[in-house]
């Protein structure tokens, strides 16, 4: 996320409480703003439906439809997002600007093609109404589109545009739902609700697309290299994206499969669990914000210093020193991050025990919530360390570990499939993987000189190194 | 006996002194079998020989310094490199005096490395290099150091790992890579090794590196030390070191070659072939000046042309014939042609590759303006043909033209002039143009000196006995 670094640094250097609050707010806006907009919008709509006594089935189909659309679009796009992030930053670094837009459309097409397969199967087999099928399909495809767009808008470092377009889109969705409910009265249907939601995402997708078109449009677009050649560059990133995407949702899928009930003969759901997940996810927002802040303000400058020493006239002692400093800062920041998140997780657990019963949580649900909070704690730390491995170009390490992560999830969800262990599989799978991943990070850091120098091909080395430094940022 | 001759950057790809020396040696020793281990600079030279190989050449083993391009890159390997192995490699890189080459050969040829690049991309190598830098090169930019050392070691490691034909004797015709390979032959097969050094290889590399733009200032020293290190390997392993003249022997001793190993065997020439050459017709009133030389920068053809311009002003009836190939460095040749035009020189001819004997007899004076030489064959040929020589003060020219302690009695066979000094060169040529007697006397002096000390028979006899004594030592 290099690029918000400058802004963040300036904000964090300000004196006084107001400055700090401003800095945190900005960081939150650009990092978790989009996600939070979606969560809040869904929560508001849900609350409106409940308080308006909307028909139960419509409500549930709407909620399940949204959950499915988000989960599957995320899993389907994550391999391509991760791959495209790197590809776009390479193109930017190599100044092949005219290839950026064609590349975007190429991967958008591929993603949509992959994405529509499960969706078409789903609408073919399920007994939903035509209107429900169409609206859900459109919403799901829009989400696929949006996740790919986010990659490019991030590449142009327009994080604020992303946040604002989500805010705008979700506000529109909530407003439209409200108007629709007023208009339809008791006849509120899931299809109508999904259509309003789709309208909101349409605004997001359109805004982002406009931004991309304006930013990357060049007078001429040349022929792209063959797809095979493209994909050969970083095949591991596709795998890493796929596994991390799957890990995020697998525990939920497992609950649906083992303990779910059929809703409208279309969706397997496990409402008690799904609601617990919905609230538990909120507990990791501090990490998502603070990770970006700490990477940008503390770690990245040291990371750059290291590569500058290598690319410049740094002696071995300079490079040693730069590596040690970076190591120290990184481990320090990781420790801080884990501390901060632990405090927030504990607060979340306490709040959960105290307040969740008020909104209808059962004792079992509160238990599940508590376990999930701790599970997400370990899960988010693992993801953060995996991401750091990519900073050090350890794609092979990250690929093996993310595959291990997924395998551990599979195994844990099978072994602990009993209903009393709800939430535990994610924790059990994440904990050992976090330990191994941390070990790998430390190992990679210790051997960073070697990996940086000797992984270079025998020729044409300097360009590669510079590229690595730039792309990683 | 089966003799493996190891030649670097010369036979059979390039014509010239060392190459024709090798060619003559092989042709005159029909009783022995030869394997040519030819080290070329680039793959593209493969198979393009400038010589017709004599029948007693069993085969030519061609290796090229750029062949690492063909290897796949593979990194991440780790092996347990021992303390001695590390020390040997570090001392090779640093160009230290006491490099353990036996250890190096064992390490670099170890089968645990599947390719030579695999070794240079391994952890062991990286660790020993960075350790060396922390202790000894802590002031050098590490990235440049890393790439410099990699490019230093790549060709060597590549060569050392190649299969080496088995022979009864390894004869390197220079130090450097060739010297290392001959040493490897001795190490692997316990067979004797002979080293003949025409020019001083490490000195030549040093001059090259000092002038080169591609080596940054602070790395020149590293490169130079490295090449001296390679030479010490050859001096260490060689059973006998042969050089052409006294001055070279002194330098070799300075560079660490044990004095007891060195003997001097001058080049030889078949004098009888130069006795009845086609001579200049009576009616030819021109003064024929010639040069037997490849048109390449090290021969300094440009200075030759400048001096001829000065000659031409004093001696209008002088002509100048440059006899030798000019396809090796096309650009330099074009520059020379341009210079002829700019100086408005008349009566200058570039003959290209020719049978020198068809021209030599018609010449009045032979000129050599090289910047660096060993014991130039061109001067021997001129002397054998009874022609006076004007040569720069390089290599053994002074001794050949003025005589050594032993054969000064024969008198001068020409004039020695300073390198790069076109005025002095011109002055010496003009003096010879002016005096037919001097030309005749010096020509005769030269011929007599050649017959006394530089004959083909002497040269071949010396080598035959060297080969035999080393072979005998082997049998004992």
Interface residues (C-beta under 8 A of the other chain):
Chain A: X310 X311 X312 X313 X314 X315 X316 X317 X318 X319 X320 X447 X449 X450 X453 X454 X455 X457 X458 X461
Chain B: X68 X73 X75 X76 X117 X120 X121 X122 X123 X125 X126 X127 X130 X133 X134 X137 X138 X139 X140 X141 X142 X143 X144 X145 X146 X147 X150 X154
